[in-house]
Amino acid sequence: MTGPVPLCPTAHGALRYDRHAAGATRRFVRIGLSELAFAAADMSLCLAKDGQTGRFNLIALMALVEPANLFVFGGGFQATYVPRAALLGGFRLHDGGVEGLAIDPADPTIGETGEPLFAQGAPTPLPGRVRTALTEVIADMQAAQALVDRYAALRLIRPLPLSLELAGGGEHDLAGLYTIDEAAMQALPDAALIALHRADALAPAAVMAASLAQTERLRQLHNARFTPAIDRVTLG
C-alpha cells in the first residue's frame, strides 16, 4: 500500500481527477466550521477522537455498518452537499510536488477519467485550484478544531451510544463516537453561556445535536442497498 507521492508531470502526466468518485470508500469525513450547517442537511455530525492527539475531530457520518459511503451510488455523490475533504481526498499539500501538491494514487478520484492534471507536460489550472482549496479547507478545519476544543475544555462532550437492530434479530454497536452534552450545556452558569453565544459557539452545538436525526436517512440508504436490513437505529 503506497501513500501520497509528490505530483510530477513525468509520472502523473496522464492522470485525471474525477470529482464524481469523491468519498466512495469513506465511512466518515472531517468537516470544517463553515461546512457544518450544509453537511447537516444530509449527514449526522458527531465527534471522534484523534488517535494520535487525543483531541476531538468534527466529522460527518456517511455510513453505518457497510464498508462504503452510503451517499455514493448511481455514478456520484447523492447528497445536497459534498464535504470538501471528500472532494479533495486524493490530494495533499507537499512542497516537493507541482503546485505544492502530492496525490494519493489509491483515492478513487485519481485515475483515467475526469479533468486532466496535465496537458502536454504542463499543469492545467486544476492543480492550482486544488492547492487553494486545500489551504482553505485546512484553515476551516482548524476553526472547527478550536470550537470543539472549547467544548472539551468546558466538559460539554459525551460519548454517543449508537446501536443498530438488524433484521433477523442481530445487533451492532458503533463505538468511538461523541456528541455535545446538552444537559451539561444547559447547566452552565449564565456567564459561560453568554460567552459561548458571543463566540458563536451555541448555534453549532444546536446544529450538531439536530443533525443526529439524519441517522434515519442513513438507515434508509443502507436498506436500499445492503442486507441484512437495519430495523432500528437507537441513539443514547
N, C-alpha and C positions, 0 to 999 in steps of 0.2 A: 504494500500500500504506500503510495507516494503522497507527499504533502505538497503545498503550494510551491511553485517554481517561478523565478523571475520571468516576466513576459519578454519574449525575444522574437524578432521577426524571422530569424533563421529556423527556429524550432517550431514556431507557432503561426507562421505566415498564412496557413490555410484554415486556421481555427475561426469559428464564428460563435456569436453569443445569441442564444435563443431564450428570450425572456418568458416565453410561454411554458418552458420547462422548470421555471423557478420553484424551488422548495419542494419538489416532487417527493423527496426522500426524507423530509424533515418533519418530525413529530411536534416540535415547538421551535420558536424563534424569538430571539431577543428583539425588543422594540424600543424606540426612542420616545422621549417625553411627548413630542409633538404628534406622534402616531397613536397615542393612547385612545383618544375618542374615535378615531377612524377604525382601528382594529377591533374595538369593542362592538362595532356593528355586526361582526361575523363571529368573533372568537372569544373564548374565555381568557381573560387576562389574570395571571397569577404571578407568583414569585417562586424562584428556585435558587437554591444555594449554589454559589460557585465553588466547585470542588477544590480550587487552589487558594482562593482568598477567603472563603467563608462568608463573603458578602452575598446579599440577595440581589438577583437579577430580575428585572421585569420581563416577562415572557408572554407570548401569545400561544395558547394551546391549540394545536391543529390536528390532533389525533388522540385516540383513547387507548385501545389495545393493539391496533393494527400497525404493522411496520411500514406505514405510508402516510402521506399527508392527505387527509380526507377531503381537502378542498381542491386537490389536483386530480382532474379527470376530464375526459372529453376533449383532450388537446390543450388544456390550460388550467389556470388557477381560477376556480369558480367561486369568487368572493367579491364583494364590493370594494375591498381594499386588499392589496398585497403588501405585507410588511417589507420595508426596503432591505432589511438584512437577508430576506429570502431572495429578493431580486438580485442582490449583489453577492450571493453566497459563493460564486465562482471566482471572486477576486479578493485580493489582499493588498494593502499598501506595502511597497518594497522599493527601497531606494535604488536597488540594482536593476530594476526592470524598466521597460519602456513606459514612459509617462508615470513612473514611480509605482508600477503595479506588478503583482505576481498573480498567477492563476492557479486554481485547483483543477487539474485535468479530470478529476473524478466527479466534479459537480455536473449535474445534468444540463445546466445551461451552456456548458462549454463543449463544442463538438463541431459537427459538419453542417448544421442548419442554423439559420438566423442571420444576424447582422455581422459582417466581417470585421475582424480586429485590425487587419492589414489589407492594403491594396498596393500591389506592385512593390512590396517590400517596405512600404512606409505605413505608419499607423493611420487609421481612419480617425475621424473625430470621436468615435466611440470610446477609446481608452481614456481620452482626456475628460469626457463627460463622466465616466465611471470613477476616475480619481476624485473629481469634485464631489460626486455623490457620496463616495465612501467617507471623505473628510467630514461631510455634513452629518452622515449617519453616526459616525464615532462621537462627534460633539453632542448629538441628540441623545445618544445612549449615556454619555457622561452626565447629562442633565437629569435623565431618568435615574441614574445611579445615585446622584446627590439627593433626589427626592426620597428614594427608597431608604437610603442611609438615615435620613431624618426620621422616617417612620420607625426604623430599627432602634435608633437612639431613644425614642420615646416608648419603646416596647409596644408598638402598635401592630406587630406582625405575629400571626399564629399559624400553626400547621393547618393544612386544608385536607381533611379526610375526604377522599373521593372513591366511592365504591360502586362497582358495576354489577348488576344482576343479569346473568346471561340466560338465554333461552335454554331450557333443559335443567335448570337448577344450579348452574355453575356461578361462581363469583370471581371478581377480580378487583383488587385494590390498587389504586395509583398512589405510589409513595413519593415523597420528596417535594410535594407542592405546599405552598404557603399562600396566605392571603392577609388582607387587612383585618385586624381585630376590631370590629365595630364597637363592641361593648367597651373595650379599653379606650377607644377614642371618645366615646360618649362620657366616660368617667374622668377625662382630663379636666384640669382646672380651666376656668374661663380664660385666663391669660394665655394658656398654652393653645387653646382652640383659636383664639383671636390671632395669635402668632402664625398658626398654620393657615388660617384664612388669608392673612395678609401676604403670606408667601405662596399663595395659590396652590396650597397642598391639600385642601379639603376636597375640592372638586375631583381631582384624580382618584382619590380614595373611593369616592362615591361611584365613579365610573367603573373602577376595578370590581367593586362589590356587585354592581348591577350586571356586569358582563358575565358573571358566573352562570347566569341563566342560559347562556349560549351552549352549555354542555348538552342541552336538549337538542340543539341543532347538530352537534357532533354525533349524538346518538342516532339521529335520523340519517345522517350521511353514512355512518357505519352500517346501519341496517340495509341501506340501499345497495351496498357493495360487498359486504362481508358476512360470514357466518362463523360461529353462532350469533344470532341477533342479540342486541342488548335490550332487555326488557325495561330496565330502570337504571337511572343514574341517581345516586344519593350523595349529596354534599353535606359534610358535617360542619 
